[in-house]
Amino acid sequence: MKTFPWLPGLLAALAATCAHADSSAIYIAATETEELKAKDGQKVTVYGETSGAGKSSSGTNFVNFEGGEFYLVTFKTDLNLFPDGEPADLYDGKRLAVTGVMSIYQGKPQFKLTSPEQVRILEADEEFPPKQEEMKETPKPEAKPEAAPETEPKPEEEPKRKPPVDPSEYFK
């Protein structure tokens, strides 16, 4: 049998990477509407209690969360991916933690729910979000400050989006 002496090191590196990925998860309560809106396009885990799930005439499922404007939407084309039932029936009145990419539709934060693996039903007494382990880092040696040109520090802001271009200005 052939042995691979480098395999234990590779497995240790992968385990460390996975542990680090879990520690960088972003958890936001479903009641924190403004925080959720600020995470547009980012992967986050939203947690809270649901109430008022329903279905549209076209078959789209909606699951609303209490105390905020956040909701889950599952289109009819994705319902076949939920073998145990439709999300509106499965998750109404439950305490959930849902992971997905945040999007904003008509000013409200939402997740497009495409898989039951995105949803975790929380137990009544389960503490969520999980407590993050304090990461122990070795102190880095202080670097000597280099002389920098005198400039004002720029405040950290998200880049402003450009308005859409009116094609009538260019194609006459």
Stockholm file with secondary structure:
# STOCKHOLM 1.0

chainA/1-172         MKTFPWLPGLLAALAATCAHADSSAIYIAATETEELKAKDGQKVTVYGETSGAGKSSSGTNFVNFEGGEFYLVTFKTDLNLFPDGEPADLYDGKRLAVTGVMSIYQGKPQFKLTSPEQVRILEADEEFPPKQEEMKETPKPEAKPEAAPETEPKPEEEPKRKPPVDPSEYFK
#=GR chainA/1-172 SS CCCCTTHHHHHHHHHHHHHHHHHTCCEEETTCHHHHHHTTTSEEEEEEEBCCCEECTTSCEEEEBTTSSCEEEECGGGGGGCTTCCHHHHSTTCEEEEEEECEEETTEEEEECCCGGGEEECCTTCCSSCCCCCCCCCCCCCCCCCCCCCCCCCCCCCCCCCCCCCGGGTCC
#=GC SS_cons         CCCCTTHHHHHHHHHHHHHHHHHTCCEEETTCHHHHHHTTTSEEEEEEEBCCCEECTTSCEEEEBTTSSCEEEECGGGGGGCTTCCHHHHSTTCEEEEEEECEEETTEEEEECCCGGGEEECCTTCCSSCCCCCCCCCCCCCCCCCCCCCCCCCCCCCCCCCCCCCGGGTCC
//
